[in-house]
Amino acid sequence: DAEITQSPRHKITETGRQVTLACHQTWNHNNMFWYRQDLGHGLRLIHYSYGVQDTNKGEVSDGYSVSRSNTEDLPLTLESAASSQTSVYFCASSVDSGIGELFFGEGSRLTVL
Amino acid sequence: SQQGEEDPQALSIQEGENATMNCSYKTSINNLQWYRQNSGRGLVHLILIRSNEREKHSGRLRVTLDTSKKSSSLLITASRAADTASYFCATYSNSGYALNFGKGTSLLVTP
């Protein structure tokens, strides 16, 4: 079955370190998204991509970057982790831009000490 | 920015009762979607209602949409303990690029 997987599922890191969260989908979806989920804020969009070599900033993109070199993967990089980036991160993908449902991964819980 | 806002923030009911959650949004939409999230898991799509639809059913789920009031409701009939989860509404605006989610309603169904 097609799926979307995130790794690692849990990570603890220190302030200032670079962290990369992986997201891999096997649906061949063009659209991929990264959200963060925090208590009191719900889900907030970090970055999104509508296809290979396409990346766009979302609502809370400061301190994060993404790159899209193939259809299947959209890794999220925190260049210099900060305590404010402690959160649960969700990757999602979709077929249709602007109208369709999203398929979510199981999430990556990141703790920055 | 968050487009949808769910109400109530938390809801506790007993098995067999109906659960109703409401969502309000701010701008015009193409469609409105409801998602479910079990504790520690990713979100799962439940149902999508288009802007030209007023009501939609899927199993024990009933969704209504009132575009004049910019609001939607999700009704879960005959709730089960397994329905315990957080429920989120989400919308694309007409010029939107990604889904905007509300903060969710936390539903607890006790046996």
HADDOCK unambig.tbl for C-alpha pairs under 7 A between the chains (distance, minus, plus):
assign (segid A and resid 40 and name CA) (segid B and resid 103 and name CA) 6.87 0.50 0.50
assign (segid A and resid 41 and name CA) (segid B and resid 103 and name CA) 6.02 0.50 0.50
assign (segid A and resid 42 and name CA) (segid B and resid 101 and name CA) 6.94 0.50 0.50
assign (segid A and resid 42 and name CA) (segid B and resid 102 and name CA) 6.14 0.50 0.50
assign (segid A and resid 42 and name CA) (segid B and resid 103 and name CA) 4.04 0.50 0.50
assign (segid A and resid 42 and name CA) (segid B and resid 104 and name CA) 6.78 0.50 0.50
assign (segid A and resid 43 and name CA) (segid B and resid 101 and name CA) 5.95 0.50 0.50
assign (segid A and resid 59 and name CA) (segid B and resid 1 and name CA) 6.50 0.50 0.50
assign (segid A and resid 97 and name CA) (segid B and resid 97 and name CA) 6.84 0.50 0.50
assign (segid A and resid 98 and name CA) (segid B and resid 92 and name CA) 6.12 0.50 0.50
assign (segid A and resid 98 and name CA) (segid B and resid 96 and name CA) 6.07 0.50 0.50
assign (segid A and resid 98 and name CA) (segid B and resid 97 and name CA) 5.35 0.50 0.50
assign (segid A and resid 98 and name CA) (segid B and resid 98 and name CA) 6.10 0.50 0.50
assign (segid A and resid 99 and name CA) (segid B and resid 30 and name CA) 6.76 0.50 0.50
assign (segid A and resid 99 and name CA) (segid B and resid 31 and name CA) 6.93 0.50 0.50
assign (segid A and resid 99 and name CA) (segid B and resid 92 and name CA) 6.83 0.50 0.50
assign (segid A and resid 101 and name CA) (segid B and resid 45 and name CA) 6.72 0.50 0.50
assign (segid A and resid 103 and name CA) (segid B and resid 44 and name CA) 6.93 0.50 0.50
assign (segid A and resid 104 and name CA) (segid B and resid 42 and name CA) 5.68 0.50 0.50
assign (segid A and resid 104 and name CA) (segid B and resid 43 and name CA) 5.78 0.50 0.50
assign (segid A and resid 104 and name CA) (segid B and resid 44 and name CA) 6.82 0.50 0.50
assign (segid A and resid 105 and name CA) (segid B and resid 42 and name CA) 5.60 0.50 0.50
assign (segid A and resid 106 and name CA) (segid B and resid 41 and name CA) 5.13 0.50 0.50
assign (segid A and resid 106 and name CA) (segid B and resid 42 and name CA) 4.28 0.50 0.50
assign (segid A and resid 107 and name CA) (segid B and resid 41 and name CA) 6.81 0.50 0.50
assign (segid A and resid 107 and name CA) (segid B and resid 42 and name CA) 5.96 0.50 0.50
